[in-house]
Amino acid sequence: MTNTTVQVEPARGRQGSPWTGLWAVVGKEMADHLTSSRMLILELLTLLTASGTVFAAAQNLRETIGRDRFLLLRLFTTAREPLPAFVGFLGFLVPLIAIALAFDAVNGEFNRRTMSRLLAQPIYRDALLLGKFLAGLFTLALVLTTIWLLIVGIGIVSLGVPPSGEEVARGLFFLLLTVAYGGIWLSLGMVASVLFRQPATAALASIAVWLFFMVFWGIIAQMAALALRPVRLGLAEEILAQAKLELLLGRFSPNTLYSEAILAVLKPSIRSLGPVLPIQLQGAVFGSPLPLDQSLALIWPHLTGLSAATILLFALGYVLFQRKEIRA
């Protein structure tokens, strides 16, 4: 006798919306994330990192109190040996946290043999996958928001200077960018969780992709620019064309998009994210920072790119999960 696929999803016409049970999945998954030992270890690591780097930065910034307009923002970008700046740590910690939240989201259900039981309830595949993704994203946002509030609190206590409205707004956009950056790796972890049956394989595949973009993509972009736009005569136009191509290729990496975007948000003096022309230096010689709306216009393509990558990866995981055969 041949095996037959068990119908584990109720008829949609009789049961209602395909998003039935979505928030039940979100609540259950968030509770699991926030109480798991894995998440507690990552939270402790992030907390210690944030406290150490920001406290060290505050020691350096006490000398500039009264002379720096954006003192609070510099807490995120100021480094003190041997610790790097806090934003440097985020480039490593956020992908690891996001991947840790998602690499066993789907295959874990298969290995525990609970997937067919879940879908036998009034919960559809759509609601299950989206619920797991939203739970991971909300958990990541909750952790990052807590760290952000901690940094602001340490800054106010250590420096004794309350932040201005523009500093708070820029800090909130920095938080939004970091959540969007984490959403890419969360989606990637879910795709790996659908593709690979073993959680360890899914985790290794996700980390391998992250390391590829973190370590090797910049080298590949530089070599490709040298090959496609060689400088033959040493003209300024050739050098500029090569630099623009390298920058364009480098921006296919989420790490590059994120680092450029937070640089423009946290450092209002940044007036360009590419090769700087003389006309772009007008006003910068006097230390004039960009207004918030112009900084946001500068990073809007980056935020759009990060969000689009998250949506595309989630859509890929959604299609793969819909095609996956589930047996009781």
RASULRA-V137941 format. One record per helix or strand of 2 or more residues. SS is the DSSP state (H for helix, E for strand). FROM is the first residue (numbers start at 1). TO is the last residue. If there is no record, write none. Layout:
SS | FROM | TO
SS | FROM | TO
This chain:
H | 12 | 15
H | 22 | 35
H | 37 | 64
H | 74 | 77
H | 86 | 102
H | 107 | 111
H | 115 | 120
H | 125 | 159
H | 165 | 195
H | 199 | 228
H | 236 | 250
H | 254 | 266
H | 278 | 281
H | 284 | 286
H | 292 | 323
